[in-house]
Amino acid sequence: MEAGLLAGFGGWFAVTAALAIAALVTRRLLLDRPWLSGVAMFGWVALHGTLAVVSVGTLAGIGLYAGIG
């Protein structure tokens, strides 16, 4: 079953929001760090998450092009 572009972005947004909440709770409770707002943490998670997706996609594309996969 194929998902549309809008559904893909919706899923990405939901996962990013869940990671941001988990990161905020972990940072505050376990690491005893200063409080960061949800918006700031969401921005960091979105930025680094997007960078990770692009990096993995690039490496997978190179691997497939080279015939490794």
Buried (B, 14 or more C-beta within 10 A) or exposed (E): EEEEEEEEEEEBEEEBBEBBBEBBEEBBEEEEEEEBEEEEBBBEBBEEBEEEEEEEEEEEEEEEEEEEE
